[in-house]
């Protein structure tokens, strides 16, 4: 079922691209297509036909896109990256004992910072002339 809808979707895509490329440029972007060519797509009735065809193909493209996204999510089962099997624990986890006074990294950094703040900053001497 999904393969059939993908094939129909691709036919809509290819035909829609062709219909858009056949239309005459009205904005004159980059100067391409704004010159008079008098080709077989120059009448106003043909432009209206291409506009309607583009609209119908665009609606078909969106409908098949929505249908494909619905079909893709229809068979999907919720999954998780976290394993759902509970880990076997015979007893609850025991919290880690508190560190002794000054034993942690933050405490040692704090002490080093306090020692630096207690020492007076070295005052540079003024240069002497000879």
C-alpha positions, 0 to 999 in steps of 0.5 A: 500500500505504501509503495503504491502511494510513493509511486503516485507521490513521485508522479505528482512531483515530476508532473508538478516540476514540469508544470512549473517549468512550463509556465511563463515568467512574469517577474522577469527574474534574471531576464530569463523568460521575460522576452517575447517568444511567441511559442505554443505557451503564449496565450492567456488560456494556456496560462490559466490551464497551467495555473489550474494544473499546478494548483491541482498537482500541488493539492495532490502532492500535499495529500499524498505527503500527509498520507505517507506521513500518517502511514509511516507513523501508523505502525510505529511503536513507542520506543525508548533509549533507556532500557525498560527492564528493571535492574536487580537491586537487593538493597537500596543504594547507600549514599557516599560518606561525607568528605573530611574537612578540606578533603574535596577539590573545591575546598582545596581550591577555596583554601588556595584562593584565600591564601593568595588573598591574604598575601599582600600584592607585590608592589613594583619598584619605580625605575631608577635613572643612572 
